[in-house]
Amino acid sequence: MDILYFFGMALTGYVSGLLGALLGLGGGVFIVAALRLIYGVPFLTAVGTSNMAVIATSTGGAATYVRNGLANIRLALLLLVSTTSAALAASLLASFVPVRVLSALFAAVVVYAAISVRRKERQPDKSAPRSEHDTPQGENTDLLGLGGVYNHAAGKAEPYTPRRIGGGMGVSAFAGVVAGLLGVGGGIVQMPVMNLMMGVPLKVATGTSSFMIGITATSAAIVRYARGDIDPLMAVPIVLFVFLGARTGAWLVPRTPNALLRQIFSWIAFVVAVMMILQALGIYGE
């Protein structure tokens, strides 16, 4: 039984790391759901284990994204100011929130992300940074040096400039709250927001999110470990195989069509959300 247990944890870690790296979500959403719905692990322990796995996903995938030019480091560091501080504060408060409330919040966040990612990807408009309709009054994103070049798989290079920076930082704070409470790294909010709200190409948003989530999760993991919410016997096999899955996922991202990425995530997310809602209502699981 112990062998089957560790094999199951390893498989959960690998699949979560693979999907997490492909979608820039860190895999935490899949790990929390699997530990709760399949193994019946207490919510806070699942969240603590997920925090550790998110760090591994980011470590395994971020280097590849940076090397391939699919991570905007300047934008990531700016958004991390609000994300990390919010994650730290939320992780301190998580133990005071009822488990059913956390499950319901988790399901709501997953549904939001699934709906957002299913929307048609907004292609960056080359003239957008100069448009007064797309850039908030008084904000010149060119002066912030956040623009970049997105290299398509076909070899075509397309410049882009992130927009609505102030709004993006505000939503990033919410992503930090989600990361601190639910152990999902914040990428489940961060990635669709960068793509849909800030006009960042989907694959760049994925890479940038993957770079950010490890830093966000680290701040929360420190608090989780101090509170005893991380079980090393559970976390070690998951983290090791999350790292391997993340390396595979990062390798696949430049070779996978955007439409397929959106379809994969949205369908998995809807199934997870339904099961978590049933659990929050006491119909399924604990």
Residue pairs with C-beta under 8 A, 6 or more apart in sequence:
6 237
8 38
8 39
9 234
9 237
9 238
9 241
10 237
10 238
10 240
10 241
11 241
12 30
12 31
12 34
12 35
12 38
12 238
12 241
13 27
13 31
13 53
13 237
13 238
13 239
13 240
13 241
13 242
13 245
14 241
14 242
14 244
14 245
15 30
15 245
16 27
16 28
16 30
16 31
16 34
16 53
16 57
16 238
16 242
16 245
17 27
17 53
17 56
17 57
17 60
17 241
17 242
17 243
17 244
17 245
17 246
17 247
17 248
17 249
18 27
18 245
18 246
18 248
18 249
18 252
19 25
19 27
19 30
19 245
19 249
19 264
19 265
19 268
20 26
20 27
20 28
20 29
20 30
20 54
20 57
20 61
20 185
20 187
20 210
20 242
20 245
20 246
20 249
21 27
21 57
21 60
21 61
21 210
21 245
21 246
21 247
21 248
21 249
21 250
21 252
21 253
22 206
22 249
22 252
22 253
22 256
22 261
22 264
23 117
23 187
23 191
23 206
23 261
23 264
23 265
24 187
24 190
24 191
24 205
24 206
24 207
24 208
24 209
24 210
24 213
25 113
25 184
25 185
25 187
25 188
25 191
25 209
25 213
25 265
26 53
26 54
26 57
26 58
26 184
26 185
26 186
26 187
26 188
26 209
26 210
26 213
26 214
26 217
27 50
27 53
27 54
27 57
27 185
27 242
27 245
27 246
28 50
28 51
28 53
28 54
28 57
28 179
28 182
28 183
28 184
28 185
28 187
28 188
28 213
28 217
29 106
29 110
29 113
29 184
29 188
29 269
29 272
30 268
30 272
31 46
31 49
31 50
31 53
31 183
31 238
31 242
32 43
32 46
32 47
32 50
32 106
32 182
32 183
32 184
33 106
33 272
33 275
33 276
35 41
35 45
35 46
35 49
35 50
35 234
36 43
36 46
36 103
36 276
36 279
36 285
36 286
37 272
37 275
37 276
37 279
37 284
37 285
40 285
40 286
41 49
41 234
42 99
43 99
43 102
43 103
44 94
44 95
44 99
44 224
44 227
44 229
45 229
45 230
45 231
45 234
46 183
47 94
47 102
47 181
47 182
47 183
47 224
47 229
48 183
48 221
48 224
48 225
48 227
48 229
48 230
48 231
48 235
49 183
49 230
49 231
49 234
49 235
49 238
50 182
50 183
50 184
50 185
51 183
51 185
51 217
51 220
51 221
51 224
51 230
52 217
52 221
52 230
52 235
52 238
52 239
53 235
53 238
53 239
53 242
54 179
54 183
54 184
54 185
54 187
54 213
54 214
54 216
54 217
55 214
55 217
55 218
55 221
55 239
56 239
56 240
56 242
56 243
56 246
57 185
57 210
57 213
57 214
57 242
57 243
57 245
57 246
58 185
58 210
58 211
58 212
58 213
58 214
58 215
58 217
58 246
59 214
59 243
59 246
60 242
60 243
60 244
60 245
60 246
60 247
60 250
61 210
61 246
61 247
61 249
61 250
62 71
62 207
62 210
62 211
62 214
62 250
63 250
64 247
64 250
64 251
64 253
65 71
65 206
65 207
65 208
65 210
65 211
65 250
65 253
66 73
66 207
66 211
68 151
68 207
68 254
69 148
69 149
69 150
69 151
70 150
70 203
70 204
70 206
70 207
70 208
70 253
70 254
71 204
71 207
71 208
71 210
71 211
72 146
72 148
72 162
72 200
72 204
72 207
72 208
73 208
73 211
74 144
74 145
74 146
75 146
75 162
75 194
75 200
75 208
76 208
76 211
76 212
78 144
78 146
78 165
78 169
79 168
79 169
79 172
79 190
79 212
80 172
80 212
80 215
80 216
81 169
82 169
82 170
82 172
82 173
82 176
83 172
83 173
83 175
83 176
83 179
83 186
83 190
83 212
83 216
84 176
84 215
84 216
84 219
85 173
85 176
86 172
86 173
86 174
86 175
86 176
86 177
86 179
86 180
87 176
87 177
87 179
87 180
87 186
87 216
87 217
87 219
87 220
88 176
88 180
88 219
88 220
88 223
89 176
89 177
89 180
90 176
90 177
90 178
90 179
90 180
90 181
90 220
91 180
91 181
91 219
91 220
91 223
91 224
92 180
92 223
93 180
93 181
94 102
94 180
94 181
95 227
95 229
97 181
99 286
100 280
100 281
100 282
101 280
102 181
102 182
103 276
103 277
103 279
103 280
104 276
104 277
104 280
105 178
105 181
105 182
106 182
106 184
106 276
107 272
107 273
107 274
107 276
107 277
107 280
108 273
109 178
109 182
109 184
109 188
109 189
110 188
110 269
110 270
110 272
110 273
110 276
111 269
111 270
111 273
112 189
113 188
113 189
113 191
113 192
113 265
113 269
114 265
114 266
114 269
114 270
114 273
115 266
116 192
116 193
116 196
117 191
117 192
117 195
117 262
117 265
117 266
117 269
118 262
118 263
118 266
119 196
121 195
121 201
121 202
121 258
121 262
122 195
122 196
122 199
123 201
124 150
124 158
124 159
124 160
124 161
124 199
124 200
124 201
125 131
125 134
125 199
126 158
126 159
128 134
128 135
128 161
128 163
128 199
129 135
129 141
129 142
129 147
129 161
129 163
134 163
134 199
135 141
135 163
135 164
136 163
136 164
136 165
136 166
136 167
139 165
139 166
141 147
141 161
141 162
141 163
141 165
142 161
144 165
146 161
146 162
146 165
147 159
147 160
147 161
147 162
148 159
148 160
148 204
149 157
149 158
149 159
149 160
150 157
150 158
150 159
150 160
150 201
150 203
150 204
151 157
152 158
153 254
153 255
158 201
160 199
160 200
160 201
160 204
161 199
162 168
162 194
162 198
162 199
162 200
163 198
163 199
164 197
164 198
164 199
165 198
167 197
167 198
168 193
168 194
168 197
168 198
171 189
171 190
171 193
171 197
172 186
172 190
172 193
174 189
175 186
175 187
175 188
175 189
175 190
175 193
175 216
176 186
176 216
178 184
178 186
178 188
178 189
179 185
179 186
179 213
179 216
179 217
179 220
180 219
180 220
180 223
183 217
183 220
183 224
185 213
185 214
185 216
185 217
186 209
186 212
186 213
186 216
187 209
187 210
187 212
187 213
190 205
190 209
190 212
190 213
191 205
191 206
191 209
192 205
194 200
194 204
194 205
194 208
194 209
195 201
195 202
195 205
198 205
200 208
202 258
202 261
202 262
203 253
203 254
203 258
206 253
206 261
207 253
210 250
221 230
224 230
253 261
275 284
278 284
278 285
279 285
279 286
